[in-house]
Amino acid sequence: MKRRYRQHVNPLTLTSLVPRKPLVIPPGPEVEVELGCGDGLFMVQRAQRQPDTMFLGLDIRPEFLQPGLDRIAELALNNLQLETCNLSVDAPHLFPSSRVRTFWINFPDPWFKRRQQNRRWLDQACLDHLVVALRPGGRIVYQTDVWSPALEALALLESHPLLSNEAGEEFTFLKRRVTDVKTSRESACERERRHIWRLSFVHTSEGREQ
């Protein structure tokens, strides 16, 4: 019988609050990071297409990474690493400054219940650390099929003075897909005809007026 894993892991449990060491990112190549990568297969597809880019997939659940790890071994990919971390704890020290080209936030755990919403890791402090890690011109791409966190992410990203909305207008969702590579969740949403809200914000080195 195939073992089933819990879809959501509480990032505030004591075992999850032990910080991990900073990521070791080799110098030179462009870097893309998926935050909450699940099975890691989205990163596998992108790594296959762009062998000169370094890809990192991060998730709090080590058991969920196994499909991606199996594909990395099968394809002998040397430009992709899948690692475990808890972004609620590790975001301040994970990434070197001005190093990341793209952060992907694909369908993060929504934590619907009000009493659980403090488990959402994308907050102002975490965003500040991500922006520091972005190189000028780098971007944060976010997508979800759940309205509440989509609206929350839009407000948070719009509020940062060093980020500019690629939709062209403030407080507007992107009307196009950023890449033709799809996550497992995105494919499921399309089959079920569920709406997907997308955001893409670019790091502007000079900032913008608030």
Helices and strands as residue ranges (DSSP letters): G 14-17, E 30-35, H 41-49, E 53-59, G 62-65, H 66-75, E 80-84, H 87-94, E 100-106, G 114-119, H 124-133, E 134-144, H 147-158, E 163-165, H 184-191, E 197-203
